[in-house]
């Protein structure tokens, strides 16, 4: 049993660890985790921070304690789920990919979200059957925007970090501002209705979007900086971007289908991505997002929608990013090749990986799991 002061201390240490992780100081995060373990050697928040702040090693006592928990059948389902995901990540770091695969499969089956994916497919089918009418956009306004979207785990975080390493670009992080602004008017979360709104309604929608962003970033945007809004799920609302932000660029981040879906499946998102806890549903979601993006792409002005392959971002960085900068009226800066030095805060699953810099090998790391994936779910092609 812990005293109230111990609980308070653990909560404080957990919050501080989260802050420094978002800032990219993973050594500090591990120091906070170590202090948490001094109060509770098997503290879940400590395991979460420690495991996600770097690679695990076999001779590390933290690794040994984490794996010693086993499958945790006696634990409550949410705690057991988290432990299994963390064990999978540790085993992956140790190179035991079959054991890691089994942990990830067990973690997902333990969590198994409540989303009805059939309902999602039906919703997309209805939207695409009756898409919104094309209409004239609003006049351009500052700040100028870049929207980076796509399937989760498709490279959106790294692309954003590379762009925001440029002196003329500021990241606003992962924001739900677009979906909230688009869905707010008249309480109608329906793309078919947006094209019918009066110009004044659309202008209010745009202003509502800007009000929801970090205001220090908006202030920089009003002074001429370009803002990057990175939220993978903005593909749901991307039809509205050319209408509200006619001079914005839309970067659709692509990655190999199995690579993207496996990366979703092996990570614990919590709420908002319940499809990711069933691999077949994740494959289906990938296809649905492509159908939506192919449709919304037709709403963009020529050159406004950019399809960007993750493998090119890490393998041909300058050749891939420089044309985007030129479209924004910016020259190439060498800082874009060192995104790990950017001061942008990141509160995403990718934060540790992105801070390691641009490594072409990360695009292929999933390949060790490909035979297991294909055998488990009978995936062909």
C-alpha angles and dihedrals in degrees: 000000000000126000120239089253090055091051090049091049092049091051091049093048091048092053092047091048090052091051095052092044089056088050092051099249099131095162089060090047091056091049089055089048091051090053089050090054090053086065096037119009092201099040109155095214089050091053090048094052096041096047094047095046097070146325120318122229132206094238094051111109089216091058090047093050092046094051092043089067087073119192091336095221092165093056126096111267098252093048093044090050092053093046091051092051091049091048089051091053091048092050090048089054089050091053095244094131099167092053090044091050091052091050092051091049091049092046092054094046089050093052100036104166125228099238117131100222091188087065090053092051090049091050093052092047091053093049094049092045090057108023121181118272119257114253140175114279128238118262113274118267139180135295096055111218141213116196117202111194143152141106113336113263091027097117101274093131096051092044090052093047091051092050094045090052085074114096092231097053133073125191119221090193125223107340131173089203097113097053092044093049095046094046096043104075110095089343092275113139091186125119092209091067100051095075089055095055119110117251090253090056091051092049089051089050090053093048090048088054093053092047089058094055124088102280095218088061092046089053090054089048092053087054091055107276117132115236125219118208109195116189116136092207093060086096085086091063100029092112088074098052098080090047097048100031108029094173095046122112119227115208113195106199113214130192134172106288098236092043093053094043094047091050089053092048095051094052129075107231098171110206127006100041105058091147087069092072091068114056096208090050089050091054089050092049090052090056092046092052090051092052092051093047093049089054097044090047089069089061093059124093117248109289094008096103115062122190107208124188115217091217088059092047091059097032103038102020102160094040089052101041103036095069089054091052090048090053087055092051093252131128124229117272124196089224087077088071090058104050092154087073093057114112094221114132115233127199098179138109088251096058098107094042094047091051089059090072132234111330119166089206093070090070090061101037092099091062092088086068098046097094090048092048094049093047095046097049101022091241115178134183 
